[in-house]
Amino acid sequence: MSGVALAAGAAVTPGRADARPAGNVRHQVFFWLKRPGHVGDRDALVAGLKTLSVIPQIRELHVGVPAGTEQRDVVDASFDVSELMVFDTLADQKSYQDHPAHHAFVAACSPLWARVVVYDSVPA
């Protein structure tokens, strides 16, 4: 994906008449499974998260698992699955929350997790 870099590190999406910086809202979610380390449950949650890519307001979607990087006091790798979504606006993030595909994901996959932590942020 190409874009023009701005001073703040954002990109302008080609073809947008308003030249508004893209991806101003980051939605990070961390999941802990009811059965930690259970590969089948992890794979089912990963697959469920990937179904959310049909939601048009999601600019980017990354689904991941702990990277296995060096263990340090500041690294929390206790989660089983994570996702990072990027939205252009807070209204887009709200539309995602209300989208039927998101509701279907929660209904199908919530029995798999014991804990969920969400971090939403915008540029400082």
C-alpha positions as CSV (number, residue, x, y, z in Angstrom):
1,M,0.0,0.0,0.0
2,S,1.5,3.3,-1.0
3,G,1.0,6.6,0.8
4,V,2.6,10.0,1.3
5,A,4.4,10.2,4.7
6,L,3.4,13.0,6.9
7,A,5.5,14.6,9.7
8,A,3.6,12.7,12.3
9,G,4.2,9.4,10.6
10,A,0.7,8.9,9.2
11,A,-0.1,8.2,5.6
12,V,-2.6,9.8,3.2
13,T,-4.6,7.2,1.3
14,P,-4.3,7.8,-2.5
15,G,-7.5,9.0,-4.1
16,R,-9.0,10.6,-1.1
17,A,-10.1,14.1,-1.9
18,D,-9.9,15.3,1.7
19,A,-6.2,14.2,2.1
20,R,-7.1,13.3,5.7
21,P,-4.5,11.2,7.6
22,A,-5.6,7.5,7.5
23,G,-5.8,5.2,10.4
24,N,-6.2,7.5,13.4
25,V,-7.8,4.9,15.8
26,R,-6.0,1.8,17.0
27,H,-8.1,-0.9,18.6
28,Q,-5.9,-3.5,20.4
29,V,-7.5,-6.5,22.0
30,F,-5.9,-9.3,24.0
31,F,-7.6,-12.6,24.7
32,W,-6.9,-15.2,27.4
33,L,-8.4,-18.6,26.7
34,K,-10.5,-20.5,29.2
35,R,-8.2,-23.4,28.3
36,P,-4.8,-21.7,28.1
37,G,-2.5,-23.1,25.4
38,H,-5.3,-25.2,23.9
39,V,-4.4,-25.2,20.2
40,G,-7.9,-26.0,18.9
41,D,-9.4,-23.2,20.9
42,R,-6.6,-20.8,19.9
43,D,-7.1,-21.7,16.2
44,A,-10.9,-21.3,16.5
45,L,-10.5,-17.8,18.0
46,V,-7.9,-16.8,15.3
47,A,-10.3,-18.0,12.6
48,G,-13.2,-16.1,14.2
49,L,-11.2,-12.9,14.4
50,K,-10.2,-13.2,10.8
51,T,-14.0,-13.2,9.8
52,L,-14.1,-9.6,11.0
53,S,-12.2,-8.5,7.9
54,V,-15.5,-8.3,6.1
55,I,-16.4,-5.1,8.1
56,P,-15.7,-2.2,5.7
57,Q,-14.7,0.3,8.4
58,I,-11.6,-1.8,9.3
59,R,-8.7,-0.3,7.5
60,E,-6.2,-2.9,8.8
61,L,-6.5,-6.1,10.7
62,H,-3.7,-8.0,12.4
63,V,-4.4,-11.2,14.3
64,G,-1.5,-12.7,16.3
65,V,-0.2,-14.9,19.1
66,P,2.7,-14.2,21.5
67,A,5.9,-13.7,19.5
68,G,8.2,-15.6,21.8
69,T,10.6,-12.7,22.1
70,E,13.1,-12.3,24.9
71,Q,11.5,-12.5,28.4
72,R,11.9,-9.2,30.2
73,D,10.0,-7.7,33.1
74,V,8.2,-5.3,30.8
75,V,6.9,-7.9,28.3
76,D,3.6,-9.5,29.0
77,A,3.2,-12.6,26.9
78,S,0.5,-14.2,29.1
79,F,-2.3,-13.7,26.5
80,D,-3.2,-16.4,24.0
81,V,-4.4,-14.3,21.0
82,S,-4.4,-10.7,20.1
83,E,-5.8,-8.5,17.4
84,L,-5.0,-5.0,16.2
85,M,-7.5,-3.0,14.1
86,V,-7.0,0.4,12.6
87,F,-9.9,2.7,11.9
88,D,-10.0,6.2,10.3
89,T,-12.4,7.7,12.9
90,L,-14.0,7.0,16.2
91,A,-17.3,6.8,14.3
92,D,-15.8,4.0,12.2
93,Q,-14.8,2.1,15.3
94,K,-18.3,2.5,16.7
95,S,-19.8,1.2,13.4
96,Y,-17.5,-1.9,13.8
97,Q,-18.8,-2.5,17.3
98,D,-22.4,-2.4,16.0
99,H,-21.8,-4.5,12.9
100,P,-23.6,-7.8,12.6
101,A,-20.3,-9.6,11.9
102,H,-18.9,-8.4,15.2
103,H,-21.9,-9.5,17.0
104,A,-21.7,-12.9,15.3
105,F,-18.0,-13.2,16.3
106,V,-18.8,-12.5,19.9
107,A,-21.6,-15.0,20.0
108,A,-19.5,-17.7,18.4
109,C,-16.2,-17.1,20.1
110,S,-16.9,-15.7,23.6
111,P,-17.2,-19.2,25.1
112,L,-13.5,-19.7,24.3
113,W,-12.1,-16.8,26.3
114,A,-11.8,-16.2,30.0
115,R,-10.6,-12.6,29.9
116,V,-10.4,-9.8,27.3
117,V,-8.5,-6.5,27.6
118,V,-9.1,-3.7,25.1
119,Y,-6.8,-0.7,24.5
120,D,-8.1,2.0,22.2
121,S,-5.8,4.9,21.3
122,V,-5.6,7.9,19.0
123,P,-2.5,9.9,18.1
124,A,-1.1,12.2,20.7
